[in-house]
């Protein structure tokens, strides 16, 4: 399975992912690059930033949920 497939499957099953999870669980060190590739393939991804314990800003990615009408 490619890194792109791995991250997409994680997002579909777990809902969200951070760089720490990508590194610790999958050994993927460049999560932002994988997210960029998914976005270019047309996958809508939301980004949320928060203050980390050892980092000034941490990104958390999740699949975009369409608002139901």
Backbone as XML, in Angstrom:
<?xml version="1.0"?>
<chain id="A" units="angstrom">
  <residue number="1" name="UNK">
    <atom name="N" x="0.854" y="-1.170" z="0.000"/>
    <atom name="CA" x="0.000" y="0.000" z="0.000"/>
    <atom name="C" x="0.903" y="1.237" z="0.000"/>
  </residue>
  <residue number="2" name="UNK">
    <atom name="N" x="0.550" y="2.230" z="-0.812"/>
    <atom name="CA" x="1.344" y="3.455" z="-0.866"/>
    <atom name="C" x="1.049" y="4.334" z="0.344"/>
  </residue>
  <residue number="3" name="UNK">
    <atom name="N" x="1.896" y="5.337" z="0.549"/>
    <atom name="CA" x="1.660" y="6.279" z="1.645"/>
    <atom name="C" x="0.339" y="7.008" z="1.448"/>
  </residue>
  <residue number="4" name="UNK">
    <atom name="N" x="0.031" y="7.341" z="0.219"/>
    <atom name="CA" x="-1.225" y="8.040" z="-0.075"/>
    <atom name="C" x="-2.420" y="7.162" z="0.304"/>
  </residue>
  <residue number="5" name="UNK">
    <atom name="N" x="-2.380" y="5.897" z="-0.094"/>
    <atom name="CA" x="-3.467" y="4.979" z="0.238"/>
    <atom name="C" x="-3.571" y="4.775" z="1.743"/>
  </residue>
  <residue number="6" name="UNK">
    <atom name="N" x="-2.423" y="4.672" z="2.389"/>
    <atom name="CA" x="-2.395" y="4.462" z="3.841"/>
    <atom name="C" x="-3.048" y="5.615" z="4.580"/>
  </residue>
  <residue number="7" name="UNK">
    <atom name="N" x="-2.669" y="6.846" z="4.209"/>
    <atom name="CA" x="-3.221" y="8.028" z="4.891"/>
    <atom name="C" x="-4.699" y="8.189" z="4.573"/>
  </residue>
  <residue number="8" name="UNK">
    <atom name="N" x="-5.097" y="7.963" z="3.333"/>
    <atom name="CA" x="-6.514" y="8.077" z="2.979"/>
    <atom name="C" x="-7.345" y="7.058" z="3.761"/>
  </residue>
  <residue number="9" name="UNK">
    <atom name="N" x="-6.861" y="5.836" z="3.853"/>
    <atom name="CA" x="-7.579" y="4.818" z="4.629"/>
    <atom name="C" x="-7.671" y="5.210" z="6.105"/>
  </residue>
  <residue number="10" name="UNK">
    <atom name="N" x="-6.586" y="5.748" z="6.645"/>
    <atom name="CA" x="-6.601" y="6.192" z="8.042"/>
    <atom name="C" x="-7.654" y="7.287" z="8.242"/>
  </residue>
  <residue number="11" name="UNK">
    <atom name="N" x="-7.687" y="8.251" z="7.339"/>
    <atom name="CA" x="-8.663" y="9.335" z="7.449"/>
    <atom name="C" x="-10.093" y="8.806" z="7.356"/>
  </residue>
  <residue number="12" name="UNK">
    <atom name="N" x="-10.304" y="7.821" z="6.496"/>
    <atom name="CA" x="-11.644" y="7.265" z="6.331"/>
    <atom name="C" x="-12.079" y="6.456" z="7.550"/>
  </residue>
  <residue number="13" name="UNK">
    <atom name="N" x="-11.140" y="5.796" z="8.207"/>
    <atom name="CA" x="-11.511" y="4.942" z="9.336"/>
    <atom name="C" x="-11.380" y="5.633" z="10.689"/>
  </residue>
  <residue number="14" name="UNK">
    <atom name="N" x="-10.373" y="6.500" z="10.838"/>
    <atom name="CA" x="-10.106" y="7.135" z="12.131"/>
    <atom name="C" x="-10.603" y="8.576" z="12.204"/>
  </residue>
  <residue number="15" name="UNK">
    <atom name="N" x="-10.797" y="9.206" z="11.048"/>
    <atom name="CA" x="-11.346" y="10.554" z="11.029"/>
    <atom name="C" x="-10.333" y="11.672" z="10.967"/>
  </residue>
  <residue number="16" name="UNK">
    <atom name="N" x="-9.175" y="11.518" z="11.611"/>
    <atom name="CA" x="-8.192" y="12.602" z="11.618"/>
    <atom name="C" x="-6.796" y="12.029" z="11.829"/>
  </residue>
  <residue number="17" name="UNK">
    <atom name="N" x="-5.794" y="12.863" z="11.508"/>
    <atom name="CA" x="-4.412" y="12.430" z="11.681"/>
    <atom name="C" x="-3.512" y="13.644" z="11.872"/>
  </residue>
  <residue number="18" name="UNK">
    <atom name="N" x="-2.472" y="13.458" z="12.672"/>
    <atom name="CA" x="-1.427" y="14.467" z="12.848"/>
    <atom name="C" x="-0.104" y="13.851" z="12.403"/>
  </residue>
  <residue number="19" name="UNK">
    <atom name="N" x="0.888" y="14.683" z="12.283"/>
    <atom name="CA" x="2.213" y="14.220" z="11.894"/>
    <atom name="C" x="2.755" y="13.198" z="12.895"/>
  </residue>
  <residue number="20" name="UNK">
    <atom name="N" x="2.521" y="13.429" z="14.178"/>
    <atom name="CA" x="3.002" y="12.505" z="15.203"/>
    <atom name="C" x="2.409" y="11.111" z="15.011"/>
  </residue>
  <residue number="21" name="UNK">
    <atom name="N" x="1.145" y="11.033" z="14.677"/>
    <atom name="CA" x="0.502" y="9.746" z="14.426"/>
    <atom name="C" x="1.064" y="9.101" z="13.169"/>
  </residue>
  <residue number="22" name="UNK">
    <atom name="N" x="1.231" y="9.900" z="12.121"/>
    <atom name="CA" x="1.758" y="9.373" z="10.857"/>
    <atom name="C" x="3.150" y="8.782" z="11.052"/>
  </residue>
  <residue number="23" name="UNK">
    <atom name="N" x="3.980" y="9.465" z="11.832"/>
    <atom name="CA" x="5.338" y="8.975" z="12.090"/>
    <atom name="C" x="5.301" y="7.735" z="12.986"/>
  </residue>
  <residue number="24" name="UNK">
    <atom name="N" x="4.583" y="7.828" z="14.078"/>
    <atom name="CA" x="4.569" y="6.749" z="15.064"/>
    <atom name="C" x="3.919" y="5.472" z="14.591"/>
  </residue>
  <residue number="25" name="UNK">
    <atom name="N" x="2.842" y="5.578" z="13.835"/>
    <atom name="CA" x="2.093" y="4.393" z="13.429"/>
    <atom name="C" x="2.565" y="3.850" z="12.077"/>
  </residue>
  <residue number="26" name="UNK">
    <atom name="N" x="2.832" y="4.770" z="11.133"/>
    <atom name="CA" x="3.122" y="4.348" z="9.761"/>
    <atom name="C" x="4.555" y="4.624" z="9.296"/>
  </residue>
  <residue number="27" name="UNK">
    <atom name="N" x="5.322" y="5.373" z="10.067"/>
    <atom name="CA" x="6.670" y="5.723" z="9.643"/>
    <atom name="C" x="6.689" y="6.747" z="8.517"/>
  </residue>
  <residue number="28" name="UNK">
    <atom name="N" x="5.596" y="7.478" z="8.358"/>
    <atom name="CA" x="5.500" y="8.504" z="7.311"/>
    <atom name="C" x="5.929" y="9.832" z="7.922"/>
  </residue>
  <residue number="29" name="UNK">
    <atom name="N" x="7.073" y="10.352" z="7.451"/>
    <atom name="CA" x="7.649" y="11.549" z="8.054"/>
    <atom name="C" x="7.241" y="12.836" z="7.356"/>
  </residue>
  <residue number="30" name="UNK">
    <atom name="N" x="6.681" y="12.747" z="6.173"/>
    <atom name="CA" x="6.293" y="13.956" z="5.448"/>
    <atom name="C" x="4.789" y="13.955" z="5.178"/>
  </residue>
  <residue number="31" name="UNK">
    <atom name="N" x="4.020" y="14.005" z="6.241"/>
    <atom name="CA" x="2.563" y="13.942" z="6.129"/>
    <atom name="C" x="2.013" y="15.072" z="5.272"/>
  </residue>
  <residue number="32" name="UNK">
    <atom name="N" x="2.534" y="16.275" z="5.430"/>
    <atom name="CA" x="2.025" y="17.417" z="4.658"/>
    <atom name="C" x="2.161" y="17.166" z="3.156"/>
  </residue>
  <residue number="33" name="UNK">
    <atom name="N" x="3.233" y="16.510" z="2.741"/>
    <atom name="CA" x="3.425" y="16.200" z="1.314"/>
    <atom name="C" x="2.389" y="15.190" z="0.835"/>
  </residue>
  <residue number="34" name="UNK">
    <atom name="N" x="2.082" y="14.209" z="1.667"/>
    <atom name="CA" x="1.063" y="13.216" z="1.318"/>
    <atom name="C" x="-0.308" y="13.882" z="1.239"/>
  </residue>
  <residue number="35" name="UNK">
    <atom name="N" x="-0.608" y="14.758" z="2.187"/>
    <atom name="CA" x="-1.876" y="15.493" z="2.179"/>
    <atom name="C" x="-1.979" y="16.355" z="0.923"/>
  </residue>
  <residue number="36" name="UNK">
    <atom name="N" x="-0.883" y="16.991" z="0.530"/>
    <atom name="CA" x="-0.862" y="17.815" z="-0.682"/>
    <atom name="C" x="-1.186" y="16.963" z="-1.911"/>
  </residue>
  <residue number="37" name="UNK">
    <atom name="N" x="-0.622" y="15.778" z="-1.998"/>
    <atom name="CA" x="-0.902" y="14.883" z="-3.128"/>
    <atom name="C" x="-2.359" y="14.453" z="-3.139"/>
  </residue>
  <residue number="38" name="UNK">
    <atom name="N" x="-2.915" y="14.147" z="-1.971"/>
    <atom name="CA" x="-4.333" y="13.788" z="-1.896"/>
    <atom name="C" x="-5.214" y="14.947" z="-2.357"/>
  </residue>
  <residue number="39" name="UNK">
    <atom name="N" x="-4.863" y="16.149" z="-1.941"/>
    <atom name="CA" x="-5.625" y="17.336" z="-2.337"/>
    <atom name="C" x="-5.578" y="17.523" z="-3.854"/>
  </residue>
  <residue number="40" name="UNK">
    <atom name="N" x="-4.410" y="17.322" z="-4.432"/>
    <atom name="CA" x="-4.261" y="17.451" z="-5.895"/>
    <atom name="C" x="-5.039" y="16.373" z="-6.638"/>
  </residue>
  <residue number="41" name="UNK">
    <atom name="N" x="-5.320" y="15.255" z="-5.978"/>
    <atom name="CA" x="-6.139" y="14.191" z="-6.573"/>
    <atom name="C" x="-7.633" y="14.463" z="-6.403"/>
  </residue>
  <residue number="42" name="UNK">
    <atom name="N" x="-7.964" y="15.571" z="-5.750"/>
    <atom name="CA" x="-9.358" y="15.958" z="-5.603"/>
    <atom name="C" x="-9.997" y="15.606" z="-4.278"/>
  </residue>
  <residue number="43" name="UNK">
    <atom name="N" x="-9.222" y="15.070" z="-3.352"/>
    <atom name="CA" x="-9.758" y="14.749" z="-2.024"/>
    <atom name="C" x="-9.825" y="16.045" z="-1.217"/>
  </residue>
  <residue number="44" name="UNK">
    <atom name="N" x="-10.991" y="16.347" z="-0.680"/>
    <atom name="CA" x="-11.149" y="17.571" z="0.116"/>
    <atom name="C" x="-10.757" y="17.281" z="1.561"/>
  </residue>
  <residue number="45" name="UNK">
    <atom name="N" x="-9.755" y="18.017" z="2.033"/>
    <atom name="CA" x="-9.217" y="17.795" z="3.368"/>
    <atom name="C" x="-9.238" y="19.098" z="4.159"/>
  </residue>
  <residue number="46" name="UNK">
    <atom name="N" x="-9.713" y="19.017" z="5.388"/>
    <atom name="CA" x="-9.720" y="20.167" z="6.292"/>
    <atom name="C" x="-8.461" y="20.132" z="7.137"/>
  </residue>
  <residue number="47" name="UNK">
    <atom name="N" x="-7.971" y="21.330" z="7.474"/>
    <atom name="CA" x="-6.812" y="21.463" z="8.351"/>
    <atom name="C" x="-7.212" y="22.272" z="9.571"/>
  </residue>
  <residue number="48" name="UNK">
    <atom name="N" x="-6.787" y="21.796" z="10.715"/>
    <atom name="CA" x="-7.011" y="22.523" z="11.963"/>
    <atom name="C" x="-5.665" y="22.624" z="12.654"/>
  </residue>
  <residue number="49" name="UNK">
    <atom name="N" x="-5.358" y="23.804" z="13.151"/>
    <atom name="CA" x="-4.082" y="24.016" z="13.820"/>
    <atom name="C" x="-4.318" y="24.244" z="15.310"/>
  </residue>
  <residue number="50" name="UNK">
    <atom name="N" x="-3.439" y="23.679" z="16.126"/>
    <atom name="CA" x="-3.513" y="23.895" z="17.561"/>
    <atom name="C" x="-2.108" y="23.928" z="18.136"/>
  </residue>
  <residue number="51" name="UNK">
    <atom name="N" x="-2.001" y="24.409" z="19.359"/>
    <atom name="CA" x="-0.698" y="24.501" z="20.009"/>
    <atom name="C" x="-0.304" y="23.123" z="20.512"/>
  </residue>
  <residue number="52" name="UNK">
    <atom name="N" x="0.893" y="22.701" z="20.150"/>
    <atom name="CA" x="1.394" y="21.406" z="20.582"/>
    <atom name="C" x="2.176" y="21.515" z="21.879"/>
  </residue>
  <residue number="53" name="UNK">
    <atom name="N" x="2.467" y="20.378" z="22.469"/>
    <atom name="CA" x="3.236" y="20.340" z="23.708"/>
    <atom name="C" x="4.670" y="20.801" z="23.464"/>
  </residue>
  <residue number="54" name="UNK">
    <atom name="N" x="5.267" y="20.294" z="22.391"/>
    <atom name="CA" x="6.654" y="20.642" z="22.081"/>
    <atom name="C" x="6.788" y="21.398" z="20.767"/>
  </residue>
  <residue number="55" name="UNK">
    <atom name="N" x="5.676" y="21.869" z="20.247"/>
    <atom name="CA" x="5.693" y="22.607" z="18.984"/>
    <atom name="C" x="4.733" y="23.788" z="19.084"/>
  </residue>
  <residue number="56" name="UNK">
    <atom name="N" x="5.097" y="24.902" z="18.482"/>
    <atom name="CA" x="4.213" y="26.065" z="18.567"/>
    <atom name="C" x="2.896" y="25.876" z="17.811"/>
  </residue>
  <residue number="57" name="UNK">
    <atom name="N" x="2.914" y="25.028" z="16.777"/>
    <atom name="CA" x="1.703" y="24.819" z="15.986"/>
    <atom name="C" x="1.726" y="23.412" z="15.391"/>
  </residue>
  <residue number="58" name="UNK">
    <atom name="N" x="0.631" y="22.695" z="15.563"/>
    <atom name="CA" x="0.495" y="21.339" z="15.043"/>
    <atom name="C" x="-0.719" y="21.316" z="14.122"/>
  </residue>
  <residue number="59" name="UNK">
    <atom name="N" x="-0.573" y="20.666" z="12.969"/>
    <atom name="CA" x="-1.687" y="20.533" z="12.033"/>
    <atom name="C" x="-2.375" y="19.192" z="12.237"/>
  </residue>
  <residue number="60" name="UNK">
    <atom name="N" x="-3.686" y="19.236" z="12.230"/>
    <atom name="CA" x="-4.493" y="18.021" z="12.283"/>
    <atom name="C" x="-5.350" y="18.001" z="11.020"/>
  </residue>
  <residue number="61" name="UNK">
    <atom name="N" x="-5.295" y="16.913" z="10.293"/>
    <atom name="CA" x="-6.000" y="16.797" z="9.020"/>
    <atom name="C" x="-7.186" y="15.862" z="9.161"/>
  </residue>
  <residue number="62" name="UNK">
    <atom name="N" x="-8.276" y="16.211" z="8.471"/>
    <atom name="CA" x="-9.457" y="15.351" z="8.449"/>
    <atom name="C" x="-10.135" y="15.500" z="7.090"/>
  </residue>
  <residue number="63" name="UNK">
    <atom name="N" x="-10.922" y="14.501" z="6.709"/>
    <atom name="CA" x="-11.667" y="14.600" z="5.465"/>
    <atom name="C" x="-12.730" y="15.658" z="5.616"/>
  </residue>
  <residue number="64" name="UNK">
    <atom name="N" x="-12.933" y="16.432" z="4.567"/>
    <atom name="CA" x="-13.941" y="17.486" z="4.586"/>
    <atom name="C" x="-15.329" y="16.854" z="4.589"/>
  </residue>
  <residue number="65" name="UNK">
    <atom name="N" x="-16.149" y="17.325" z="5.495"/>
    <atom name="CA" x="-17.530" y="16.844" z="5.563"/>
    <atom name="C" x="-18.428" y="17.902" z="4.936"/>
  </residue>
  <residue number="66" name="UNK">
    <atom name="N" x="-19.133" y="17.491" z="3.906"/>
    <atom name="CA" x="-20.064" y="18.404" z="3.229"/>
    <atom name="C" x="-21.238" y="18.707" z="4.143"/>
  </residue>
  <residue number="67" name="UNK">
    <atom name="N" x="-21.636" y="19.954" z="4.158"/>
    <atom name="CA" x="-22.795" y="20.339" z="4.958"/>
    <atom name="C" x="-24.047" y="19.822" z="4.267"/>
  </residue>
  <residue number="68" name="UNK">
    <atom name="N" x="-24.876" y="19.132" z="5.018"/>
    <atom name="CA" x="-26.101" y="18.611" z="4.416"/>
    <atom name="C" x="-27.180" y="19.690" z="4.416"/>
  </residue>
  <residue number="69" name="UNK">
    <atom name="N" x="-27.918" y="19.743" z="3.341"/>
    <atom name="CA" x="-28.934" y="20.796" z="3.182"/>
    <atom name="C" x="-30.264" y="20.381" z="3.725"/>
  </residue>
</chain>
